[in-house]
Structure formats: structure tokens, C-alpha cells
């Protein structure tokens, strides 16, 4: 298990979590490609490692989306259909770091002007929230009035995922979007774009 928060030099220092291994291998291949081009061809490619992303243009499909857009969709549909409960997988105890997409865009623009290294740099907000607390916040923003149930027969995944963002902060960049604000903006985007969104 990797120490938290995850430092940039922790990448590839141990076994990958089984459910994320294919995704992790693809990410590492992209990083190695950029580093190779930088070394071999002198290109100023840099590699940012973002936290879990959410926001506009996300995938809200209940079968293929990440946790936050899935929760937004599930609570939205439960509110529309007056359902008394929503059942979610696991215990709700695992903690995750979530970064709003506008903050990632800001970080990328900042790095293009202020960073030039083959070393990976973490991009995140530097704080974590439990899935349980995130679900309660999302349910409230969506207007769900029912009860949240937890199916503990289903897996939790990693207990924590938090990036060490001290290098970004030393460079002078910090995420600006509060979690509640980001979720509210994401939900509004979902409502405004349901006809064309990946739902």
C-alpha cells in the first residue's frame, strides 16, 4: 500500500490495485511516451497527474461513469421518481480526492507557463472526502429527500486516494473550486444538457 498523500515519486513503486490496473497501465504508458519524446526529440512535454475529475461534459451513464456523476444521476432520478431510498455500494467510508475540471484546466495553463521537467507533477486540491459525505452533499444539492442505504456486501475499493500537491503549491498554483460549488455547477450542467450529454 502506498503512503498517503501520494507523492509523485511513488508511481510504480508497488503493485497496482486490481480493479484499476488496466487504467493505471494506460496512464503509465502515456507518461513514459511523453518522457521518451522529451528525452529523444527534445520536446518540452510535461506530465501532470490529476486527481479524480468531475464537472461539465462528464459521463453520467449509470453503467460506465465514475462515482460523482453516477451519484448525481442516481439521486436525480430518485428525486424525479419520488423514491424513498437510494442504495449505494460499499460502506461509504473510503476517502477520495476530487478535482473540478475547471481547476484542472487552470492547472494545465499554469504549468505550460511555469513548469518544464520530465518529472511528473500531481494536480489536485489536496483534501479528501469520504464517499458517504460526498453522497450526502450530492443528495442535498440534487434535492433528494429520502434515505441513503449502504450495501456492504459490495466492495469499497482502496480505503484512501489523496495526492501530495505540495510541489504545485510551491510553484504558486492551488485549486479554487469548493466541492459543494463544483457539484452544484456539475449538476446544473447535467440539467441543462441532458438531451446531448452522455447519460
C-alpha positions, 0 to 999 in steps of 0.5 A: 500500500502506498503512503498517503498523500501520494507523492509523485515519486511513488508511481510504480513503486508497488503493485497496482490495485486490481480493479484499476490496473488496466487504467493505471497501465494506460496512464503509465504508458502515456507518461513514459511516451511523453518522457521518451519524446522529451528525452529523444526529440527534445520536446518540452512535454510535461506530465501532470497527474490529476486527481479524480475529475468531475464537472461539465461534459462528464459521463453520467451513464449509470453503467460506465461513469465514475462515482460523482456523476453516477451519484448525481444521476442516481439521486436525480432520478430518485428525486424525479421518481419520488423514491424513498431510498437510494442504495449505494455500494460499499460502506461509504467510508473510503476517502477520495480526492476530487478535482473540478475540471475547471481547476484542472484546466487552470492547472494545465495553463499554469504549468505550460507557463511555469513548469518544464521537467520530465518529472511528473507533477500531481494536480489536485486540491489536496483534501479528501472526502469520504464517499458517504459525505460526498453522497450526502452533499450530492443528495442535498444539492440534487434535492433528494429527500429520502434515505441513503442505504449502504450495501456492504456486501459490495466492495469499497475499493482502496480505503484512501486516494489523496495526492501530495500537491505540495510541489504545485503549491510551491510553484504558486498554483492551488485549486479554487473550486469548493466541492459543494460549488463544483457539484452544484455547477456539475449538476446544473450542467447535467440539467441543462444538457441532458438531451446531448450529454452522455447519460 
